Amino acid sequence: MIKLNADWIMKKGFMLGAGVRMYSFMEKIDPILEFFVPGLANYRINNRNFSYVIDARMGYQFSNGSRLSLQVTNINNQFVTIRPAKPESPRMFTLQYNTTLRYKKRKNSSFKAFK
């Protein structure tokens, strides 16, 4: 597997990013899998090249440190299987919000830890 990621952080909090993952052909698998998984042998004969997935993301970081981002996984919507008979997910959109919650400890707290 080869994985390449690049992010570009612009002024005023904007961010763009992209990634490429390349998976090589799995040379050897257990022969018992070809018996129990219908069509696996035929799929392996017809698909001997590497597989690749392209991802993209964009976002904005607010002044309080929180961040909102949109991520698109598998933009090219390519059929990829890393493990025999277990295809990876198709194109997927994810909207994500990140923030940090801070706990401020009080000086005269009535809470006492158990001993």
Secondary structure as UniProt FT lines:
FT   STRAND          2..9
FT   HELIX           11..13
FT   STRAND          14..23
FT   HELIX           31..36
FT   TURN            38..39
FT   HELIX           40..46
FT   STRAND          51..61
FT   TURN            63..64
FT   STRAND          67..73
FT   TURN            75..76
FT   STRAND          81..83
FT   TURN            84..85
FT   STRAND          86..87
FT   STRAND          92..98
FT   TURN            107..108
//
